[in-house]
């Protein structure tokens, strides 16, 4: 049994074939399902036990639309590919802890450093240029180039 089962959902046919061929070249990876309709994704995840889903976003759609799915399946990693295939968002639920000084000022500083304390969905954008040289923003928003 492969160590990593993947479900493709709503990806264009050629993209899905390329991803399948690339990933299944590894013996520990299997594309367990390829569903055309994203609404079939939860059933495909249940049927296969996959822990990674690769999905296609609609034009101008935010990967935040998968928040409920990720909250219902905390073990799931989801790679959302933009409609133009120039960016991908890795979406996961993560438990994060940080030690902070126990003082009123340190507590206020830690709380104000987060825009939304209840947000557990972290979106990591990896963008690449048409020329193939990539750039990506880090957590602080600084843009780096490869």
KABELDA-V105655 format. One record per pair of residues at least 4 apart in sequence whose C-alpha atoms are under 8 Angstrom apart, sorted by the first residue. I is the first residue (numbers start at 1). J is the second residue. D is the distance in Angstrom with one decimal. If there is no record, write none. Layout:
I|J|D / I|J|D
//
This chain:
1|28|7.7 / 2|27|6.9 / 2|28|4.4 / 2|29|5.3 / 2|30|6.1 / 3|28|5.1 / 3|29|6.2 / 4|28|6.3 / 4|29|4.9 / 4|30|6.4 / 4|50|7.1 / 4|51|7.1 / 4|52|7.5 / 5|29|6.1 / 5|30|5.0 / 5|31|5.9 / 5|32|5.6 / 5|48|7.5 / 5|49|7.3 / 5|50|4.6 / 5|51|6.3 / 5|52|6.6 / 6|29|7.6 / 6|30|6.2 / 6|31|4.7 / 6|32|5.5 / 6|33|7.0 / 6|50|5.3 / 6|51|6.6 / 6|52|4.9 / 6|53|5.5 / 6|54|7.3 / 7|31|5.9 / 7|32|5.7 / 7|33|4.8 / 7|34|5.8 / 7|35|7.6 / 7|41|7.7 / 7|44|7.1 / 7|45|6.9 / 7|50|6.4 / 7|52|6.5 / 7|53|4.7 / 7|54|6.3 / 8|16|7.0 / 8|31|7.4 / 8|33|6.3 / 8|34|4.6 / 8|35|6.2 / 8|53|5.8 / 8|54|4.9 / 8|55|5.9 / 9|34|5.9 / 9|35|4.9 / 9|36|5.8 / 9|37|6.4 / 9|38|5.2 / 9|40|7.8 / 9|41|6.2 / 9|53|7.2 / 9|54|6.3 / 9|55|4.7 / 9|56|6.7 / 10|35|6.3 / 10|36|4.6 / 10|37|5.3 / 10|38|5.3 / 10|55|5.9 / 10|56|5.4 / 11|15|6.4 / 11|16|5.7 / 11|36|7.0 / 11|54|7.8 / 11|55|6.0 / 11|56|4.9 / 12|16|6.1 / 12|56|7.7 / 13|17|6.2 / 14|18|6.2 / 15|19|6.1 / 16|20|5.9 / 16|34|7.8 / 17|21|6.0 / 18|22|6.1 / 19|23|5.9 / 20|24|5.8 / 20|31|6.3 / 21|25|6.3 / 22|26|7.9 / 23|29|6.2 / 23|30|7.1 / 23|31|7.7 / 24|28|7.9 / 24|29|5.5 / 24|30|5.5 / 24|31|6.9 / 25|29|7.8 / 32|48|6.2 / 32|50|7.1 / 33|44|6.6 / 33|48|7.4 / 35|40|6.5 / 35|41|6.9 / 35|44|7.6 / 36|40|7.9 / 37|41|7.4 / 38|55|7.5 / 40|44|6.3 / 41|45|6.1 / 42|46|6.2 / 42|69|7.6 / 43|47|6.1 / 44|48|6.0 / 45|49|5.5 / 45|50|5.4 / 45|51|7.6 / 46|50|7.7 / 50|76|7.8 / 51|75|6.3 / 51|76|4.6 / 51|77|6.2 / 52|76|5.7 / 52|77|4.8 / 52|78|5.7 / 52|79|7.6 / 53|76|7.4 / 53|77|6.5 / 53|78|4.8 / 53|79|6.2 / 54|78|5.9 / 54|79|4.7 / 54|80|6.0 / 54|81|7.4 / 55|78|7.3 / 55|79|6.2 / 55|80|4.9 / 55|81|6.2 / 56|80|5.7 / 56|81|4.9 / 56|82|6.2 / 56|83|6.5 / 57|61|5.9 / 57|62|7.4 / 57|63|7.2 / 57|80|6.2 / 57|81|5.8 / 57|82|5.0 / 57|83|5.6 / 58|82|7.0 / 58|83|5.6 / 59|82|7.0 / 59|83|5.3 / 59|84|7.7 / 61|65|7.8 / 63|67|7.9 / 63|80|6.3 / 63|89|7.0 / 63|91|7.6 / 63|123|7.8 / 64|121|8.0 / 66|70|6.2 / 67|71|6.1 / 67|121|6.8 / 68|72|6.1 / 69|73|6.2 / 70|74|5.6 / 70|75|7.9 / 70|76|6.3 / 70|77|7.8 / 70|91|8.0 / 70|92|6.8 / 70|93|6.7 / 70|121|8.0 / 71|93|7.2 / 74|92|7.5 / 74|93|5.8 / 75|93|7.7 / 76|92|6.7 / 76|93|7.9 / 77|90|7.1 / 77|91|6.0 / 77|92|5.1 / 77|93|7.9 / 78|89|8.0 / 78|90|5.8 / 78|91|5.1 / 78|92|6.5 / 79|88|6.5 / 79|89|5.6 / 79|90|4.6 / 79|91|6.2 / 80|88|5.5 / 80|89|5.0 / 80|90|6.5 / 80|91|7.5 / 81|85|5.9 / 81|86|7.8 / 81|87|6.1 / 81|88|4.4 / 81|89|6.5 / 82|86|6.5 / 82|87|5.6 / 82|88|6.1 / 86|127|6.1 / 86|128|5.8 / 86|129|7.0 / 86|130|7.5 / 87|125|6.8 / 87|126|5.7 / 87|127|4.4 / 87|128|6.4 / 88|125|5.9 / 88|126|5.6 / 88|127|6.7 / 89|123|6.0 / 89|124|5.3 / 89|125|4.8 / 89|126|6.5 / 90|123|5.9 / 90|124|5.4 / 90|125|7.0 / 91|121|6.6 / 91|122|6.0 / 91|123|5.2 / 91|124|7.0 / 92|121|6.0 / 92|122|6.2 / 92|123|7.5 / 93|120|5.7 / 93|121|5.2 / 93|122|6.8 / 94|120|6.5 / 94|121|7.3 / 94|122|7.6 / 95|120|7.7 / 100|106|6.9 / 100|107|7.4 / 100|110|7.5 / 101|106|5.8 / 101|107|7.3 / 102|106|6.6 / 102|107|6.7 / 103|107|6.1 / 104|108|6.2 / 105|109|6.1 / 106|110|6.1 / 107|111|6.1 / 108|112|6.0 / 109|113|6.1 / 110|114|7.1 / 111|117|7.5 / 124|139|8.0 / 125|136|6.7 / 125|137|6.9 / 126|135|7.2 / 126|136|5.0 / 126|137|7.3 / 127|134|6.2 / 127|135|5.7 / 127|136|5.4 / 128|132|6.3 / 128|133|6.2 / 128|134|4.0 / 128|135|5.6 / 128|136|7.4 / 129|133|5.7 / 129|134|5.6 / 129|135|7.2 / 133|145|7.3 / 133|146|6.1 / 134|145|5.6 / 134|146|5.2 / 135|143|6.5 / 135|144|5.3 / 135|145|4.1 / 135|146|6.0 / 136|143|5.4 / 136|144|5.4 / 136|145|6.5 / 137|141|5.1 / 137|142|5.3 / 137|143|4.2 / 137|144|6.2 / 138|142|5.6 / 138|143|6.5 / 138|144|7.4
//
